[in-house]
């Protein structure tokens, strides 16, 4: 068994280096001491747009400012003039009371420049349409005449005439000259120009013959080609074009026929009937 004595040895220590009166700078790991970047608002910056087509071309967006007060004053100043122009309409009407007290009204005067007479039996009605431009910004004219019909057509050897505009020598006016006659088996019931190809037009006779014509304007010759001719059971009351190759006809009792127009023939593509809704009693 060990024995312990009451003897205490000398205490050996070291002097402290801590100075209570001096403060030391400490930095935290969670707080950065670097200076903050300058605050720049992205919405106020001018963006630079680079063109996709040309890499070297740059475009800068410019935001124009409008003075709303000046704009409102300008609108108030021109508003009476705009209302006056709208009340007059496209063509001045001397009988209209909306023109106002403007003195002598400008009246649209229409004068007859040329009269074209058709020689035929009982030519009391007819059809006309404009084709493509021919010269001097004037279109080609198609005219046909017919008489009154009961149930069938007795007018044989009918004609459709084509006129082209020509400028008179030494004058500013144009005169339409006949260049072509198209022989028909009966009177024309309806004609329609193709708006997608203004050189093409269609016509249907009273007896039920459907024609497709094409106007040819060469340098030395003017001609009208008959693309197709087909007999149909019923004569349409009206014709119109859906596109360059589709012709639509409206018959009695709401029946609609669509024809496909080829280079040398016409084929019936579809037929349907439009049902009318009856009003309730």
Steps between C-alpha positions, in 0.01 A plus 500: 500500500638834396533780744444862415668786671369849572789666316397738216742575221567841347249626243650559157288726265516706179416867458179570303525682164135614504459875508161604627534864393568417130219391261568257217313491165320175440324391183213261472500227240133557419528875428704623204719803536535573126335823373155457341465544119329817374120474488392504131132482402469264203169647382653840430789367294490535119505155343693445184330284237712319246345420163488132414549558126810717529730440795668837467177698502376621838174660594438710807156514653377855546207563730316806372305712741163639395363822636143402583390861541612598150347183357164574664500858371580382148219244505251763618606732219460246217191323637243739341666466160503121524133489597411726208685277254329189637156658471558582134570137411706360216292661225346844565122483491329830411175385663663421834453749785810379686749683280440832673502855375813479287367698202493327165534126549730302274280269293653197332435544129502183290515532124462230237834432338397223262186308410518137386192369318408133463315388190269212580147380552335650808827582680342648810757388757859388522814452705836673521822451692856632514801275444868576561665829409586542134659842447507842667366344822176408319355146516357275231121514461272199446143563383210273417132571432190285526125525480213407726451128570202305624609138542755449223716699264401539136779745418753305296841617383567729793829683543728616777727789404842596634613864495847637571581865584700703251613859532382740234773683313541855623247455782510401864190280482476125441273317262405132529547304178350159429768237443321166547158336474413177680222288351242366746221246463261704716478820701725545800331459837796601719870581462769530766864608496761305693641750755805277552576502125340800334565359151261210568120525508207260498151517355188288494224517239125480548499153339752365755842526331791586731801672338847587627697758297856631526605837359840498325681826439807442287718766346356458149167328562205516739302179542249333730538125549214271599649280770197281561133461411262273687124449499335501843150399603397823670610855430652680801352833599843634597867406465803579713857379552633341818860506377687489170374151405165460679173644369182501709145530369178568690182331377139511606382336823832580674716258300871580468733342241880528501694428180870430464640690200787323326708596200258342249197377696255571782415239763230522764670470836223525759132582543310597813178670600458793735196458724313815596373541854128557537391779730285388793136604487 
